[in-house]
Amino acid sequence: MSDGRQPFMLILTLREDLRDPARWTDAERQAVGAHFEMLQREAAAGNMLLAGRSDEYQADGHMHPDVMGIGIFLANSREEAEKFIAADPAVVAGVMSVRLHKFNLAVHADAATWTALSEQDGSSR
């Protein structure tokens, strides 16, 4: 980027026992709510380019084992990105773990496609 920031890919994995929605406590729901609020703040500040998760469930109502969240975060350094994920409320609470990787953008859709997608899934807040 021209401003010196680099994109980093965040891969978030839910704690295994929480794949069963019945196992969630209020504290875990609050941590994930705070996690989402943090992502929204960072998106509004121009630091989080995108974030979301896969959304598949098994017949027993448990989340599919491959469900994961991803995000693309802009930071001035790996250390800054590591500091960001270390402060994530869901990570701090032990609800999610996260892996961080440098990301190199190869291809992207045009603005109209992104707008249509955000309108479709309700993420244009």
Rosetta blueprint (number, residue, H / E / L):
1 M L
2 S L
3 D L
4 G L
5 R L
6 Q E
7 P E
8 F E
9 M E
10 L E
11 I E
12 L E
13 T E
14 L E
15 R L
16 E H
17 D H
18 L H
19 R H
20 D L
21 P H
22 A H
23 R H
24 W L
25 T L
26 D H
27 A H
28 E H
29 R H
30 Q H
31 A H
32 V H
33 G H
34 A H
35 H H
36 F H
37 E H
38 M H
39 L H
40 Q H
41 R H
42 E H
43 A H
44 A H
45 A L
46 G L
47 N L
48 M E
49 L E
50 L E
51 A E
52 G E
53 R E
54 S L
55 D L
56 E L
57 Y E
58 Q L
59 A L
60 D L
61 G L
62 H L
63 M E
64 H L
65 P L
66 D L
67 V L
68 M L
69 G E
70 I E
71 G E
72 I E
73 F E
74 L E
75 A E
76 N L
77 S L
78 R H
79 E H
80 E H
81 A H
82 E H
83 K H
84 F H
85 I H
86 A H
87 A L
88 D L
89 P H
90 A H
91 V H
92 V H
93 A L
94 G L
95 V L
96 M E
97 S E
98 V E
99 R E
100 L E
101 H E
102 K E
103 F L
104 N L
105 L L
106 A L
107 V L
108 H L
109 A L
110 D L
111 A H
112 A H
113 T H
114 W H
115 T H
116 A H
117 L H
118 S H
119 E H
120 Q H
121 D H
122 G L
123 S L
124 S L
125 R L
